[in-house]
């Protein structure tokens, strides 16, 4: 394997010959991804504050289009999994849901009790503002 310095000293023709001699499979869709990346890069380089708003909007829309296209290209690779049923018995599933709701209810009751305790303190600024507004 060559070092970076050795690769930098090679001529362009030698690099092309080395690249064509290798039998490395190219990933599917690489051409499209490279084209989208180059389009987004050129659009972002063209973007500057000195340009009129219309040209700026065109380059922003080009970057947005490139982003949407790249997302659409990646979409088929996402796998959608079916939710796994964790209960065989519907009665057990219902009991687990009921237990979860009871836990939520207990925790909300505790929170409401705390809120009732601090309500007079929380209402003080409102009462002060109402006194100021009446004067």
C-alpha angles and dihedrals in degrees: 000000000000126000123239091256091055091050091049091054094053120102120242092251091053091051091051091049091050092048094049093046092059118085098214116151114238115227116248114262094018092127092055093047092050091048091049092048092050091047092050091046094050091046092051092048091052090053112099135147093242093068124090117266093250094059090044090054091050093054092045090052090049091054090047091050091050090051092049092048093049090049090050090050090053093046098083090055092061112095119216112211124203114240112260117236108232098189129058093187116062091207091059090048091051091049091052091051091048091050091051091050091049090052091050091048093051092050092047091050090053090049092049091051090053091048091052090052094054097038096097090052092046091050094054096086090050091052091048091051091048090053091050092049093050093056 
